[in-house]
Amino acid sequence: MLKYEQFNRSLTEVLSEQQLATAWLTDRILSTTTSGYGAYRRALLSMVTGVKRDFTAFVKSF
């Protein structure tokens, strides 16, 4: 049960950090360029890929 709680907490922390980064990034990109949407999508995709990679590494650590 402890491993599950630890897993849950870590996943939540990773997601909240990513959400904060996404909000900041969106603000920066959209406020500095008019064609920022494509760049925003690429950045978001790379962040999501990063979360999946971290998540996979975390699961494998058990």
C-alpha positions in Angstrom: 0.0 0.0 0.0 2.9 2.4 0.8 4.3 2.0 -2.7 0.9 2.9 -4.2 0.6 6.0 -2.1 4.2 7.0 -3.0 3.4 6.4 -6.6 0.3 8.5 -6.5 2.0 11.4 -4.8 4.9 11.4 -7.2 2.6 11.3 -10.2 0.6 14.2 -8.8 3.8 16.2 -8.2 5.0 15.5 -11.8 1.7 16.6 -13.3 1.4 19.8 -11.3 4.9 20.8 -12.2 4.1 20.1 -15.9 0.9 22.1 -15.7 2.7 25.1 -14.2 5.3 24.9 -16.9 2.6 24.6 -19.5 0.8 27.7 -18.2 4.0 29.7 -18.1 5.1 28.5 -21.6 1.7 29.3 -23.1 1.8 32.8 -21.7 5.3 33.4 -22.9 4.8 32.0 -26.4 1.4 33.6 -27.1 2.5 37.0 -25.8 5.7 37.1 -27.9 4.7 35.7 -31.3 1.7 35.7 -33.5 2.4 32.2 -34.9 3.0 30.8 -31.4 0.4 28.1 -31.6 2.6 25.7 -33.6 5.5 26.3 -31.3 3.2 25.8 -28.3 1.9 22.5 -29.6 5.5 21.3 -30.2 6.6 22.4 -26.7 3.5 20.8 -25.1 4.1 17.5 -27.0 7.7 17.4 -25.8 6.6 18.0 -22.2 4.0 15.3 -22.4 6.6 12.9 -23.8 8.9 13.9 -20.9 6.1 13.1 -18.4 5.6 9.7 -20.0 9.3 9.0 -19.8 9.6 10.1 -16.1 6.4 8.1 -15.3 7.8 4.9 -17.0 11.1 5.3 -15.2 9.3 5.7 -11.9 7.1 2.6 -12.5 10.2 0.6 -13.5 11.9 1.6 -10.2 9.5 -0.8 -8.4 
